[in-house]
Amino acid sequence: MSMQELGDSFDLHAGGEDLVFPHHENEIAQSESLSGKTFAHFWFHARFLLVEGEKMSKSLGNFFTLRDLVLKGHKPSSIRYLLTSVPYRNQLNFTFDGLKQAAVSVERLRNFRMRLIAGNFPAGSNPAMQSLAAETVDRMRAALDDDLNTAQAQGAIFEMVRQANAALDTGEVKQEDIAPFLAALIKFDEIFAVLDDDDGPKMKRVFDWAPTEGREDDVSDILRSTVESGELSDADIDKKIADMKSARAARDFKLSDTLRAELTDAGILVEITREGVRWRRK
């Protein structure tokens, strides 16, 4: 199958650590005896996954599919982030506390990007910020070149976010610094793919799938609330935000609070910052 899709010889072949022998050695022998060529140039074998400190197995009741986790209300982006947070040669201990922390990390990245896009910044550039963005890209590339060290790559981007947020708070970030920071985020997301908030449609598909498999009772209140909040279109939300701004400008804080409460009940988090009002889906 590999040779049919990728040719007699290709670069990367992955698998679990239990497949090194005899499966992959047999695969090499069979393929190379037929083609006379190197089958795969690089092999990498992922460690077994632990769940709450124990090996994942159905007999222990700690076996979860991706759909199982989404049914519990966890976002696909959080799951993806957590699974990539440990280099493949290291064993990941999957915990639900860790999954919650992954969600916080993803939101921190998204909020930082939103702050860059929505903010008003003075003209010019700050060489320190330019260097920070460039060094971050270099650190991420070096980490991934080092046997796919995803943990170090994530550490590099969050160190940039920490320093950049501090600089934003003190007005040290200039207009020309925004593009390098956004470029660093794009480089990060080429690998981790968590910045775009496409969780809603994915969770809706799992929500719609549950009844077809007789799993209505497994749908959590969190998932149900998330799906219901997705019923509001971006245009609907922007209209309510605009009405809320108008109410605040007219000092009609009762109406403003009512509109904000309606959005909150629909699963929309509204933040009023120095840069203006922004929103995101929970």
Disulfide bonds with the S-S distance in Angstrom:
none
